[in-house]
């Protein structure tokens, strides 16, 4: 399966910037659905209501799915790859 990687930077309430990727099936093209996945993730981090739009998240590239992403993508439709200031 091919997946699309959306590079995302969201400013947290404390002013730090969270950097994470939203990883979705490559055939998913609806940006609103992708941003909503990111917003679901933000809720789990206590950052509900922070802006997540085309300003904060952009398509980066397509690649082959990695095994560690597969279960979440099949179950939820997406995987979040945390990189910076996500905790």
Buried (B, 14 or more C-beta within 10 A) or exposed (E): EEBBBBBBBBBBEEEEEBBBBBBBBBEBEEBEEBBBBBBBBBEEBEBEEBEBEEEBBEBBEEEEBEEEBEEEBEEEBBBBBEEEBBE
